[in-house]
Amino acid sequence: MTAGRTRDARRGLRIVRIANFVTPSSGGLRTALHELGAGYRAAGHEPVLIVPGPPDAVGPRGFRDEETAQGRVLTLPGPPVPGTGGYRVLTDRRRLQHLLAELAPDRLEVSDRTTLRWTGEWARRARVPAVMVSHESVDGVLRTWGVPRPLARTVADRANARTAYAYSRVVCTTEWAAAEFLRAGARNVVRAPLGVDLAARHPGLRSAGLRGRYAGRAAVLLLMCSRLSTEKRPGRALDALVELRGRGVDAALVVAGDGPLRARLESRARAARLPVTFLGHLADRTGLAALQAAADLVLAPGPAETFGLAALEALACGTPVVASAASALAGLVDDGGDTALDDGPSFADAVQRVLARPEPVRRAAARRCAEGYGWQPAVAAFLAAHDAPRPAGGRRPATPAGPRATGPWGRR
């Protein structure tokens, strides 16, 4: 029997989503999964999310089953990935296949194109339309780990071609993210931008008291909200701070985030007597929003970012962003900030260019930049990628990422 065919179509689609590398301290991916799931549910569909967790995250059936604002969430045991600071993956293919068959999805949405690529073949056999969501650039991640550009490009092209073949569609959040798939000859790529909560993130959150708490006597308060891992290049924020202070700019830095590089970064800051405050992961989203609004400028040094939700949240708070020119953020910040090459002096140059603009002007520009990325149109775009009815008021459907994109469900 074809999966999901016996369900009353009037009840909406059962959209089963699978994601790896999601933890309670995850950043953008966790936020995106929550907002999309809540949006699917509000549109009358039935979202089910499957994620990995620790061995004790199980119930009578061998997994934890919860009803949440984003729909049903099933947590299966998954081993941690060494050197990632706690990320886990789903490795028990047999158990996951059994669960998928039991759930009988109408649509499958996968957010890991490495260890979970096999789910595309499962969906093909079950006749379930499936999409892979590209949350990272293979090319970019390989290069951040030191792989030479020609080799990184070759490996990425092969991996991306296999991913595009395995799934009905590949969903990319930016043209930048789609480019490496189009380069590999993929013909089933669509764009579906992510969003930001424009009501929860707004310039009115800016607090002089909170700014003073972290800036102290410093004239400029910089903020970096990032996972502290190699591919995010967090050390560039410290490089920029060193360069700025060497130029006479009285700046301080706050780091919100955790990861395997934290101890090394803290040691470096202490040794150089840099005014850096490490806050670790901030689970309080309201507190993080207030911090993003309080900062004078946010640094986003990751060169492999395909969207950059933390940066977009900062822009929504009216805080300008200086991002890596190599990342997708280069096409998003517009006049809401600036871009820089992957070195401290370049980031310092960009910071000074932004700060040279009058504060009301630069903060208003940052907010305007974010206002085109609400979650409602993002949900509409993802539902369009699933060929599902769009929620009321959705305005931004998924669009072909280039002239090679094809019609509904490509090869199926």
ZAPA-90791 format. One record per residue (C-alpha): residue number from 0; x, y, z. Coordinates in nm, 2 decimals. Each point is the difference from the previous one (the first is absolute). Example, Ala and Ser with C-alpha at 12.3 -4.5 7.8 and 13.67 -1.06 7.14 Angstrom:
2
<r 0,<1.23,-0.45,0.78>>
<r 1,<0.14,0.34,-0.07>>
END
This chain:
412
<r 0,<0.00,0.00,0.00>>
<r 1,<0.13,0.34,-0.09>>
<r 2,<0.09,0.20,0.32>>
<r 3,<-0.25,0.25,0.12>>
<r 4,<-0.26,-0.07,-0.28>>
<r 5,<-0.28,-0.11,0.24>>
<r 6,<0.00,0.33,0.19>>
<r 7,<-0.29,0.24,-0.06>>
<r 8,<0.15,0.27,-0.22>>
<r 9,<-0.22,0.27,0.18>>
<r 10,<0.21,-0.06,0.31>>
<r 11,<0.31,0.14,-0.16>>
<r 12,<0.33,-0.17,-0.07>>
<r 13,<0.21,-0.19,0.24>>
<r 14,<0.34,0.16,-0.05>>
<r 15,<0.27,-0.21,0.17>>
<r 16,<0.32,0.19,0.06>>
<r 17,<0.33,-0.16,0.09>>
<r 18,<0.30,0.20,0.13>>
<r 19,<0.34,-0.08,0.15>>
<r 20,<0.23,0.24,0.18>>
<r 21,<-0.28,0.14,0.22>>
<r 22,<0.05,0.05,0.37>>
<r 23,<-0.16,0.21,0.27>>
<r 24,<0.29,0.25,-0.06>>
<r 25,<-0.03,0.00,-0.38>>
<r 26,<-0.05,0.33,-0.17>>
<r 27,<-0.14,0.08,-0.34>>
<r 28,<-0.10,-0.36,-0.10>>
<r 29,<-0.19,-0.05,0.32>>
<r 30,<-0.18,0.33,-0.04>>
<r 31,<-0.09,-0.07,-0.37>>
<r 32,<-0.14,-0.34,0.08>>
<r 33,<-0.22,0.14,0.28>>
<r 34,<-0.13,0.29,-0.21>>
<r 35,<-0.07,-0.21,-0.31>>
<r 36,<-0.17,-0.27,0.20>>
<r 37,<-0.22,0.25,0.18>>
<r 38,<-0.08,0.15,-0.34>>
<r 39,<-0.09,-0.33,-0.15>>
<r 40,<-0.23,-0.07,0.29>>
<r 41,<-0.17,0.33,-0.02>>
<r 42,<-0.06,-0.06,-0.37>>
<r 43,<-0.19,-0.32,0.08>>
<r 44,<0.27,-0.25,-0.06>>
<r 45,<0.14,-0.27,0.23>>
<r 46,<0.38,0.06,0.06>>
<r 47,<0.20,-0.28,0.16>>
<r 48,<0.37,0.06,0.09>>
<r 49,<0.25,-0.28,0.06>>
<r 50,<0.33,0.10,0.17>>
<r 51,<0.28,-0.17,0.18>>
<r 52,<0.05,0.01,0.38>>
<r 53,<0.19,-0.16,0.28>>
<r 54,<-0.06,-0.37,0.10>>
<r 55,<-0.23,0.10,0.29>>
<r 56,<-0.22,0.20,-0.24>>
<r 57,<-0.23,-0.30,-0.06>>
<r 58,<-0.34,-0.12,0.10>>
<r 59,<-0.17,-0.34,0.01>>
<r 60,<0.03,-0.04,-0.38>>
<r 61,<0.37,0.10,-0.01>>
<r 62,<-0.05,0.36,-0.07>>
<r 63,<-0.14,0.31,0.16>>
<r 64,<-0.33,0.13,-0.15>>
<r 65,<-0.11,0.35,0.08>>
<r 66,<-0.28,0.24,-0.12>>
<r 67,<0.15,0.35,-0.04>>
<r 68,<-0.09,0.33,-0.16>>
<r 69,<0.18,-0.12,-0.31>>
<r 70,<-0.19,-0.32,-0.01>>
<r 71,<0.10,-0.35,0.10>>
<r 72,<0.37,-0.04,0.09>>
<r 73,<0.15,-0.35,0.01>>
<r 74,<0.35,-0.03,0.16>>
<r 75,<0.20,-0.32,-0.08>>
<r 76,<0.33,-0.09,0.16>>
<r 77,<0.29,0.11,-0.20>>
<r 78,<0.38,0.00,0.07>>
<r 79,<0.19,0.33,0.04>>
<r 80,<0.23,0.11,-0.28>>
<r 81,<0.36,0.04,0.15>>
<r 82,<0.14,0.35,-0.01>>
<r 83,<-0.34,0.18,-0.06>>
<r 84,<-0.08,0.09,0.36>>
<r 85,<-0.31,-0.22,0.03>>
<r 86,<-0.16,-0.04,-0.34>>
<r 87,<-0.16,-0.34,-0.05>>
<r 88,<-0.10,-0.20,-0.31>>
<r 89,<-0.26,-0.26,-0.08>>
<r 90,<0.20,-0.32,-0.08>>
<r 91,<-0.26,-0.28,0.05>>
<r 92,<-0.12,-0.02,-0.36>>
<r 93,<-0.22,-0.30,0.07>>
<r 94,<-0.19,0.16,0.28>>
<r 95,<-0.04,0.32,-0.19>>
<r 96,<-0.13,-0.19,-0.31>>
<r 97,<-0.25,-0.18,0.22>>
<r 98,<-0.12,0.33,0.16>>
<r 99,<-0.04,0.17,-0.34>>
<r 100,<-0.21,-0.30,-0.13>>
<r 101,<-0.21,0.03,0.31>>
<r 102,<-0.05,0.37,-0.03>>
<r 103,<-0.10,-0.03,-0.37>>
<r 104,<0.10,0.35,-0.10>>
<r 105,<-0.16,0.19,-0.29>>
<r 106,<0.32,0.21,-0.03>>
<r 107,<0.35,-0.05,0.13>>
<r 108,<0.23,0.29,0.09>>
<r 109,<0.36,-0.08,0.09>>
<r 110,<0.25,0.25,0.15>>
<r 111,<0.33,-0.19,-0.03>>
<r 112,<0.15,-0.09,-0.34>>
<r 113,<0.28,-0.21,0.13>>
<r 114,<-0.10,-0.29,0.23>>
<r 115,<-0.37,0.02,-0.09>>
<r 116,<0.03,0.00,-0.38>>
<r 117,<-0.13,-0.36,-0.01>>
<r 118,<-0.34,0.13,0.10>>
<r 119,<-0.04,0.12,-0.36>>
<r 120,<0.00,-0.36,-0.12>>
<r 121,<-0.24,-0.10,0.27>>
<r 122,<-0.24,0.27,-0.11>>
<r 123,<0.04,-0.10,-0.36>>
<r 124,<-0.10,-0.36,0.08>>
<r 125,<-0.29,0.11,0.22>>
<r 126,<-0.11,0.25,-0.27>>
<r 127,<0.02,0.28,0.24>>
<r 128,<0.10,0.34,-0.14>>
<r 129,<0.32,0.11,0.19>>
<r 130,<0.20,0.32,0.03>>
<r 131,<0.35,0.05,0.13>>
<r 132,<0.05,0.34,0.17>>
<r 133,<0.35,0.13,-0.06>>
<r 134,<0.11,0.17,0.33>>
<r 135,<0.37,0.01,-0.09>>
<r 136,<0.24,0.03,-0.29>>
<r 137,<0.21,-0.31,-0.05>>
<r 138,<0.25,0.20,-0.20>>
<r 139,<0.02,0.27,0.27>>
<r 140,<0.02,-0.24,0.30>>
<r 141,<0.28,-0.20,-0.17>>
<r 142,<0.20,0.32,-0.06>>
<r 143,<-0.04,0.11,0.36>>
<r 144,<0.16,-0.33,0.10>>
<r 145,<0.30,0.07,-0.22>>
<r 146,<-0.09,-0.20,-0.31>>
<r 147,<0.15,0.16,-0.31>>
<r 148,<-0.25,0.19,-0.21>>
<r 149,<0.02,-0.23,-0.32>>
<r 150,<-0.04,-0.32,0.21>>
<r 151,<-0.28,0.15,0.21>>
<r 152,<-0.18,0.10,-0.32>>
<r 153,<0.03,-0.35,-0.15>>
<r 154,<-0.11,-0.17,0.32>>
<r 155,<-0.29,0.24,0.04>>
<r 156,<-0.12,-0.04,-0.36>>
<r 157,<-0.01,-0.38,0.03>>
<r 158,<-0.17,0.01,0.34>>
<r 159,<-0.26,0.25,-0.12>>
<r 160,<-0.07,-0.19,-0.32>>
<r 161,<-0.08,-0.31,0.20>>
<r 162,<-0.22,0.20,0.24>>
<r 163,<-0.20,0.15,-0.28>>
<r 164,<-0.05,-0.34,-0.16>>
<r 165,<-0.11,-0.16,0.33>>
<r 166,<-0.28,0.25,0.07>>
<r 167,<-0.30,0.14,-0.18>>
<r 168,<0.11,0.35,0.07>>
<r 169,<0.29,0.18,0.17>>
<r 170,<-0.11,0.31,0.20>>
<r 171,<0.26,0.28,0.03>>
<r 172,<-0.06,0.30,0.22>>
<r 173,<0.21,0.24,-0.22>>
<r 174,<0.13,0.03,-0.36>>
<r 175,<0.34,-0.03,0.16>>
<r 176,<-0.09,-0.34,0.14>>
<r 177,<-0.16,-0.11,-0.33>>
<r 178,<0.30,0.09,-0.21>>
<r 179,<0.21,-0.31,0.09>>
<r 180,<-0.29,-0.23,-0.09>>
<r 181,<-0.06,0.18,-0.33>>
<r 182,<0.37,-0.02,-0.07>>
<r 183,<-0.02,-0.38,0.04>>
<r 184,<-0.28,-0.02,-0.25>>
<r 185,<-0.30,-0.04,0.24>>
<r 186,<-0.33,0.07,-0.17>>
<r 187,<-0.24,-0.04,0.30>>
<r 188,<0.12,0.29,0.22>>
<r 189,<-0.25,0.26,0.14>>
<r 190,<0.06,0.30,0.23>>
<r 191,<-0.19,0.04,0.32>>
<r 192,<0.15,0.28,0.23>>
<r 193,<-0.02,-0.04,0.38>>
<r 194,<-0.14,0.27,0.22>>
<r 195,<0.02,0.19,0.32>>
<r 196,<-0.26,0.08,0.27>>
<r 197,<-0.04,0.37,-0.07>>
<r 198,<-0.22,0.05,0.31>>
<r 199,<0.23,-0.16,0.25>>
<r 200,<0.31,0.16,-0.16>>
<r 201,<-0.03,0.38,-0.03>>
<r 202,<0.20,0.32,0.07>>
<r 203,<-0.21,0.08,0.30>>
<r 204,<0.18,-0.27,0.20>>
<r 205,<0.32,0.22,0.01>>
<r 206,<0.09,0.06,0.36>>
<r 207,<0.27,0.25,0.11>>
<r 208,<0.03,-0.18,0.33>>
<r 209,<0.07,-0.34,-0.16>>
<r 210,<0.24,0.16,-0.24>>
<r 211,<0.19,0.16,0.29>>
<r 212,<0.01,-0.33,0.19>>
<r 213,<0.21,-0.16,-0.28>>
<r 214,<0.17,0.30,-0.16>>
<r 215,<0.12,0.15,0.33>>
<r 216,<0.20,0.31,-0.09>>
<r 217,<0.06,-0.12,-0.36>>
<r 218,<-0.14,0.23,-0.27>>
<r 219,<-0.10,-0.29,-0.23>>
<r 220,<-0.18,-0.33,0.09>>
<r 221,<0.05,-0.28,-0.25>>
<r 222,<-0.19,-0.33,0.02>>
<r 223,<0.05,-0.33,-0.16>>
<r 224,<-0.28,-0.26,0.01>>
<r 225,<0.15,-0.32,-0.13>>
<r 226,<0.08,-0.36,0.06>>
<r 227,<0.37,0.00,0.10>>
<r 228,<0.13,-0.26,-0.25>>
<r 229,<0.25,0.01,-0.28>>
<r 230,<-0.24,0.05,-0.29>>
<r 231,<-0.15,0.31,0.17>>
<r 232,<0.34,0.18,0.02>>
<r 233,<-0.07,0.15,0.35>>
<r 234,<0.37,0.10,0.03>>
<r 235,<-0.05,0.27,-0.26>>
<r 236,<-0.21,0.19,0.26>>
<r 237,<0.30,0.01,0.23>>
<r 238,<0.23,0.09,-0.29>>
<r 239,<-0.23,0.29,-0.08>>
<r 240,<-0.01,0.12,0.36>>
<r 241,<0.38,-0.01,0.02>>
<r 242,<0.03,0.20,-0.32>>
<r 243,<-0.26,0.26,0.11>>
<r 244,<0.16,0.06,0.33>>
<r 245,<0.33,0.03,-0.17>>
<r 246,<-0.15,0.28,-0.21>>
<r 247,<-0.12,0.18,0.31>>
<r 248,<-0.36,-0.12,-0.02>>
<r 249,<-0.12,-0.06,0.36>>
<r 250,<-0.20,-0.32,-0.06>>
<r 251,<-0.12,-0.29,0.21>>
<r 252,<-0.13,-0.34,-0.12>>
<r 253,<-0.28,-0.23,0.13>>
<r 254,<-0.01,-0.36,-0.13>>
<r 255,<-0.33,-0.18,0.03>>
<r 256,<0.04,-0.36,-0.09>>
<r 257,<0.19,-0.32,0.09>>
<r 258,<0.20,-0.26,-0.18>>
<r 259,<0.33,-0.20,-0.02>>
<r 260,<0.21,0.32,-0.05>>
<r 261,<-0.13,0.19,0.31>>
<r 262,<0.29,-0.10,0.24>>
<r 263,<0.26,0.10,-0.26>>
<r 264,<-0.17,0.34,-0.07>>
<r 265,<-0.04,0.07,0.37>>
<r 266,<0.37,-0.08,0.05>>
<r 267,<0.10,0.23,-0.28>>
<r 268,<-0.21,0.29,0.13>>
<r 269,<0.14,-0.03,0.35>>
<r 270,<0.36,-0.02,-0.13>>
<r 271,<-0.05,0.31,-0.21>>
<r 272,<-0.20,0.18,0.27>>
<r 273,<-0.28,0.06,-0.24>>
<r 274,<-0.34,0.14,0.12>>
<r 275,<-0.20,-0.31,-0.10>>
<r 276,<-0.29,-0.15,0.19>>
<r 277,<-0.09,-0.36,-0.08>>
<r 278,<-0.37,-0.07,0.09>>
<r 279,<-0.03,-0.36,-0.14>>
<r 280,<-0.32,-0.11,-0.15>>
<r 281,<-0.30,0.22,0.09>>
<r 282,<-0.31,-0.21,0.02>>
<r 283,<-0.22,0.30,0.08>>
<r 284,<-0.10,0.13,-0.34>>
<r 285,<-0.14,0.32,0.15>>
<r 286,<0.33,0.07,0.17>>
<r 287,<0.19,-0.07,-0.32>>
<r 288,<-0.22,0.24,-0.19>>
<r 289,<0.06,0.28,0.26>>
<r 290,<0.38,-0.06,-0.03>>
<r 291,<-0.02,0.01,-0.38>>
<r 292,<-0.18,0.33,0.02>>
<r 293,<0.24,0.14,0.26>>
<r 294,<0.31,-0.06,-0.21>>
<r 295,<0.13,0.27,-0.23>>
<r 296,<0.10,-0.25,-0.26>>
<r 297,<-0.01,-0.37,-0.06>>
<r 298,<0.28,-0.20,-0.15>>
<r 299,<-0.08,-0.31,-0.22>>
<r 300,<0.34,-0.14,-0.11>>
<r 301,<-0.12,-0.34,-0.12>>
<r 302,<0.10,-0.03,-0.37>>
<r 303,<-0.23,-0.30,-0.07>>
<r 304,<-0.33,0.14,0.13>>
<r 305,<-0.28,-0.07,-0.25>>
<r 306,<-0.25,0.23,0.18>>
<r 307,<0.11,0.12,0.35>>
<r 308,<-0.31,0.02,0.22>>
<r 309,<0.19,0.15,0.30>>
<r 310,<0.12,0.28,-0.23>>
<r 311,<-0.35,0.06,-0.13>>
<r 312,<-0.14,0.01,0.35>>
<r 313,<0.26,0.27,0.08>>
<r 314,<-0.11,0.20,-0.30>>
<r 315,<-0.36,-0.02,0.11>>
<r 316,<0.11,0.15,0.33>>
<r 317,<0.15,0.29,-0.19>>
<r 318,<0.36,-0.11,0.05>>
<r 319,<0.23,0.02,-0.30>>
<r 320,<0.19,-0.32,-0.10>>
<r 321,<0.35,-0.04,-0.14>>
<r 322,<0.00,-0.34,-0.18>>
<r 323,<0.25,-0.21,-0.19>>
<r 324,<0.00,0.10,-0.37>>
<r 325,<0.03,-0.37,-0.08>>
<r 326,<-0.33,-0.09,0.16>>
<r 327,<-0.37,0.03,-0.11>>
<r 328,<-0.03,0.29,0.24>>
<r 329,<0.19,0.21,-0.24>>
<r 330,<-0.32,0.01,-0.21>>
<r 331,<-0.23,0.06,0.30>>
<r 332,<0.16,0.28,0.21>>
<r 333,<-0.02,0.26,-0.28>>
<r 334,<0.02,0.34,0.16>>
<r 335,<-0.08,-0.15,0.34>>
<r 336,<0.37,-0.05,0.05>>
<r 337,<0.31,-0.10,-0.19>>
<r 338,<0.21,-0.29,-0.11>>
<r 339,<0.36,-0.10,0.05>>
<r 340,<0.27,-0.24,-0.11>>
<r 341,<0.11,-0.28,0.22>>
<r 342,<0.25,0.19,0.21>>
<r 343,<0.00,0.23,0.30>>
<r 344,<0.10,0.32,-0.18>>
<r 345,<-0.27,-0.04,-0.26>>
<r 346,<-0.26,-0.04,0.28>>
<r 347,<0.14,0.30,0.18>>
<r 348,<-0.03,0.21,-0.31>>
<r 349,<-0.36,-0.11,-0.05>>
<r 350,<-0.09,0.08,0.36>>
<r 351,<0.15,0.35,-0.03>>
<r 352,<-0.19,0.06,-0.32>>
<r 353,<-0.33,-0.09,0.16>>
<r 354,<0.07,0.20,0.32>>
<r 355,<0.09,0.31,-0.21>>
<r 356,<-0.37,0.02,-0.10>>
<r 357,<-0.23,0.18,0.25>>
<r 358,<-0.15,-0.24,0.25>>
<r 359,<-0.37,0.07,-0.09>>
<r 360,<0.07,-0.05,-0.37>>
<r 361,<0.19,-0.33,0.04>>
<r 362,<-0.25,-0.15,0.24>>
<r 363,<-0.30,0.09,-0.21>>
<r 364,<0.17,-0.15,-0.31>>
<r 365,<0.07,-0.32,0.20>>
<r 366,<-0.37,-0.04,0.09>>
<r 367,<-0.11,0.07,-0.36>>
<r 368,<0.23,-0.27,-0.12>>
<r 369,<-0.17,-0.26,0.23>>
<r 370,<-0.36,0.10,-0.08>>
<r 371,<-0.01,-0.20,-0.32>>
<r 372,<0.05,-0.33,0.19>>
<r 373,<-0.30,-0.08,0.21>>
<r 374,<-0.08,-0.36,0.10>>
<r 375,<-0.34,0.00,-0.17>>
<r 376,<0.14,0.03,-0.35>>
<r 377,<0.28,-0.24,0.09>>
<r 378,<-0.26,-0.27,0.10>>
<r 379,<-0.19,0.07,-0.32>>
<r 380,<0.31,-0.05,-0.20>>
<r 381,<0.08,-0.34,0.16>>
<r 382,<-0.36,-0.12,-0.04>>
<r 383,<0.02,0.10,-0.36>>
<r 384,<0.31,-0.21,-0.03>>
<r 385,<-0.21,-0.29,0.13>>
<r 386,<-0.28,0.08,-0.24>>
<r 387,<-0.22,0.05,0.31>>
<r 388,<-0.27,0.27,0.04>>
<r 389,<0.15,0.33,0.12>>
<r 390,<-0.11,0.16,0.33>>
<r 391,<-0.22,0.30,-0.02>>
<r 392,<0.20,0.32,-0.06>>
<r 393,<0.31,-0.18,-0.13>>
<r 394,<0.16,0.21,-0.27>>
<r 395,<0.33,-0.16,-0.10>>
<r 396,<-0.03,-0.33,-0.18>>
<r 397,<0.30,-0.22,-0.07>>
<r 398,<0.16,0.11,-0.32>>
<r 399,<0.23,-0.18,-0.24>>
<r 400,<0.36,0.07,0.08>>
<r 401,<0.10,0.03,-0.36>>
<r 402,<-0.10,-0.08,-0.36>>
<r 403,<0.08,-0.37,0.06>>
<r 404,<-0.28,-0.05,0.26>>
<r 405,<-0.28,-0.23,-0.11>>
<r 406,<-0.36,-0.05,0.08>>
<r 407,<-0.17,-0.19,0.29>>
<r 408,<0.21,-0.28,0.15>>
<r 409,<0.26,-0.02,-0.28>>
<r 410,<0.06,-0.37,-0.09>>
<r 411,<-0.28,-0.15,0.20>>
END
